[in-house]
Amino acid sequence: MESNPMSATLRSPEGQDEASILREIRSALNGLKFGSVEITVHNGQVVQIERKEKFRLQPTGKTA
């Protein structure tokens, strides 16, 4: 089940090892075609991973 990219999930950074942080980053990148992943670090620890996804729409060919 995919989460809504517009929703936020609160996760505790305590006890997260490097492997779990990398899994979260990989998850944020999974399926992303256009957009960005931003990683926020405070005091040397990853505290937030934000995914921004863009959807490209094709023009219909009609002129205004």
C-alpha positions in Angstrom: 0.0 0.0 0.0 1.5 3.3 -1.1 1.2 6.3 1.2 -0.2 9.7 0.0 2.8 11.9 -1.0 1.1 14.9 0.6 0.8 13.3 4.0 3.4 13.3 6.8 4.4 10.3 8.9 6.0 10.9 12.3 8.9 8.5 12.9 11.3 8.5 15.8 14.9 9.0 14.6 16.2 7.4 17.8 17.6 3.9 17.3 17.7 4.3 13.5 20.9 2.8 12.1 22.4 3.6 8.8 20.7 0.7 7.0 17.2 1.8 8.1 17.9 5.4 7.0 19.1 4.1 3.6 15.9 2.0 3.3 13.8 5.0 3.9 15.7 7.0 1.3 15.4 4.1 -1.2 11.7 3.9 -0.5 11.3 7.7 -1.2 13.1 7.2 -4.5 11.2 4.1 -5.5 8.9 4.9 -8.5 9.9 8.6 -8.7 10.0 9.7 -12.3 10.0 13.5 -11.9 10.6 15.3 -8.7 13.1 15.4 -5.8 14.0 13.8 -2.5 15.2 16.2 0.2 17.1 14.9 3.3 17.2 17.2 6.3 20.0 16.7 8.8 20.3 18.2 12.3 23.3 17.7 14.6 24.6 15.0 12.2 21.4 12.9 12.2 18.8 12.5 9.5 15.6 14.0 10.9 13.4 14.3 7.8 13.1 12.8 4.4 10.7 14.7 2.0 9.5 13.5 -1.4 8.2 15.9 -3.9 6.7 14.3 -7.0 5.7 16.1 -10.2 3.3 14.8 -12.7 3.9 15.9 -16.3 0.7 16.3 -18.4 0.8 15.9 -22.1 -0.8 18.7 -24.2 -4.1 17.7 -25.8 -3.2 19.4 -29.1 -6.0 21.9 -28.9 -5.3 25.6 -29.2 -7.0 28.3 -27.2 
